[in-house]
Amino acid sequence: IVFNEKNYLNTRLAPGETSRQVKIRLLPIKEGTNKIALPVTIHSLKVNKQVAASGFKTFLCLNDKNLSTTEGGCPICNKSKELFDEANNLPKEDEHFSEKRKAICKEAFKYQPKIAYIVRVIERGKEDEGVKFWRFNHWDNGKGCKDQLENLYNLRREEVKDAGIENFNIFDLKNGKDIVLTLTKSEKENIHIADKTEITITDAGICTPLSTDDKQIEEWVNDTKDWHDMYACKDYHYLEIVADGGIPVYSVEQGCYINKEENDSKDVVT
């Protein structure tokens, strides 16, 4: 699938923008399931600005259980393990190596895999753009987007249960609610660029169907765009170079990615 920004839900604030609201309706992550979020394993790395202008980039981990097994595993995970092994091999009885061990472990943690979630949505006011994908990171403090969605689900379920209504589902396609994302500029300092926009999640005031057209609902639910196409994983050589701080370029002659800094040949594709 050719890259199209309309395939992705935009939850970033534009330069100079301090707040914005986005209203969405959640879809099942795939046909035949009630699940709305797919957990995936990622790596968020500081990279050369020729790889990403922001200096940071997120990659799917090649060890993710949703992907086919890759020979050699994931080079970013491998680098983390190598660094931890290096730290553990330093003499523990020698205090001289204590600070060095801490520094190596700190570096190793940067390459550790993290959890993110992928959901499919319809953006209200932009229904003509069709199904969009939204990816957000897991937060350990219980305040992430997935936590907020689960809390909202449970809260509304208990509210209507007290009123004598069983099994209410805020994400139901026919009798659920739209979800409102309030984006605000973070006041925190020294944070990762991806966290500069904070998201607060609530729901619309009334229950409404995803669409009044049942055929349109079916079309959106059965949309053929797959998350693998939206968030394609890089190959082993590419990630290996990125993990070492290099700039991957494709060498036609060698038939694989190589480090740009090590090759001035004209047979490379950036």
N, C-alpha and C positions, 0 to 999 in steps of 0.2 A: 504494500500500500504506500502510495506517495505521501510524503509528509504534508499534513494540512493542519494548521493551528486550530481549526474549527473542530478537530477531533478531540481536543483537550479542554477541560474546564479551566479557565483562567482564574486563579485565586491569588494573583499577585497584584499589588497596587502599582499603578503607573507612577512615574517620577512626579513628585509634587502632590500626589494624591494621598490623603491621610485616612480616608475610610470609604467603604463601598459595600453595598449589599448585593448578594447573588442568591437568587431563588432557584432551587432545583427540585427534581423528583428523582428518587433513587429507583433503579431497575435491578432485577436479579442479575448477579454477575454473569450468569449464563442460563440458557433455556433449560427448564426442567428442575430448577432449584430455587429455594426461597432465600438462599444466602445472598447478601448484598456486597460483601467485602471479601476479596481474595488476598490472603497474606502472601507476600513475596519477600525474598531475601535480597538485600541490596548492599552496596558499598558506596559511601559518600567520601570522596577524596579531594584533597587539594591537588590541583593539576596545573600544568603549564598553561598560560593564557592563550596559547595557540590551540590548545585542546578545547578550552571553554573560556570565553571572555571574562566571566565572573571570577575565574580562578578556582572554582569548585564544580564538581560534576558527580552525578549519581549513576552507578552502573548496576545492572542485574548481576547477582552472584551466580557464577556457573555451577555452584553446588546447590542452587535452589531446587527443591523437590518437584517443582512444576516444569522443570526443564529436563531434556534428555541428558543422560549422563555424559559428561565430557571427559575424554582421556586426559589424565593429569589433574583433574579437578579444577579448582579455581586458583589462578596465580596470585590473586590478592589475598585469599585465605592462606595460601601457601607462604606468602611473604610474612604474614602475621605469625604463623607457626614458627617459621625460621627465626624470627626475632625473639619470640618467647623462648625457644630452645637455646638461643645464644645467651639470653639472660640467665636461664636456669643452669647453664654450664659454667657460669662464673663461680669461682670458689666462694661458697656461702660463709665460710669461717673467716674470710679475709674482709675486714671492714672497708678496706681500700676500694673494693668493687661495689659497695652498696649503692652509691650514687649512680654509678655507671649502669647497674642493673635496673634501677628505677627509670633512668632515661630511656633504656632500650625497651622496657615494658611499656612506657608511655607511648613510644613510637609504634610498638606492636598493636596497641589498642586502636590506633588510627585506621588500621587495616582490618579490624574485626567486622564481621557482617552485622547488619541491623535488619529490623523488620519494617516493612512498609505495607500499605494496603492499597488495592486498586478497586475502585467502584465504577459502575456505569451510571450515567445520569442523563436526564433531559433538562436543559437549562430553560427556565421560564422566560418568555419574551424572545427566545431564539430557538423555538421548536423546529423551525425550518432548517436548522443546522444539524438536526438529527442527534443520534447517540454520541455522547462525549465520555471521555475517560478522565477520572480524577484520582491522582495518587497522592497519598499523604503518609508521613512517617509515624511510626509507633512512638509514643512518649511513655517513659517509665514512671512519670509522676501522676499518671491517671487522668491527665487533663488534655489528652490528644483528641483528634477528631473522632477516632473510633470510640473512645471512651464517652465522648459527648453524645454521639449517636446512640450508643447502647443505653446510656442513662436516660435519654429522652424517650426511647422505646419503652423502657421499664416504667418510667414515670407515667406516661399516658396509659399504658396497659393497666396499671394499678388504679388510676383515676376512674376509668370507665368500669373496672371490675367492681369498685365500690358502689357504682351506680347500677349494678346488676347486669352489665354487659361483659360476656366472657370472650377471651381470645382476640381482643382488639389488637390490630397490627398497624402501627403508624406508617409502615412502609407498603401497605396494601395498595395494589394498583387501582382498584376500583373505589375503595372507601378509606384511603389513607390521607396523609397530609404532605404538602410541599415542605421542603426543608429550607430554612433561611440561614445563609452564611453571612455573618457580619465581619468584614475584613478591616482591620485597623493597623496602623503603623506601630510597630513595637517601640517602646521607649527604652528597651534594654540596650546595654552597650556591650561591645565586644562579642557579638553573637554571630553564628553562621549566617551567611547571606540568605539562605533559604528560610530562615526563621524570622526575617524582618517583618513579615506580615503575620499578625496573630488572627486566629479564626475563632469566633464564638458562634455556636450553633443553637438554633431554636427552631420552632415549627410555625407554620401558618395557623391562623385562628380557627379555620374550619376544615372539615374533611371534604375533599374533592376527588374526582377520578383523574387518573393520569391524562386521559383524553375522553371526550364524549363520543369519540369514534372508536369502536372496538377493533376495527381493522387496523387503525393506526397504532393502537396499543400492541397488537400482535406483531406488527411490523417492527416496532422499536424493540420489543422483547427478543425477537428473533433476528435482530440485526447481525450481519455476518462479520462485522469488524471484530477482530480478536485482539485481546490484550498483548499477545505475543508480537503482533504487528505494530501496535502502538508503542511498546517499550521493548524494542528488539535488543537482544543481548549481543555484546561484542565477542569476538572470538578470543581464544587463549592468548595468541601472540599480541594482540592489541592491548589486552588488559595487563599482560606482563610488562609491556613497555610503559604503560601509564603508571603502574605500581612503582616503577623505578624512577618516576619523574620525567620520563621521556615524552617525545611527540611522535605518535604512530603515523606512519604513512605507508600506503600499500605499494609494494614493489612488484611490478608486472614480471620482471625477470625472475625473482625468487618465488613469486606466487604466494606471498604472505606479507604481513605487516612487519616493518622494520622501524628502527629509531631514526628519525629525520636527521638528528645531529651526527649520526654515523654514516650517512650516505648522501652524497651530493649528486648522484646520478639523475638523469632526466627520465628514468623509467619508473618514477614513483608517482602515485596519485594521492593527493592530500584530501 
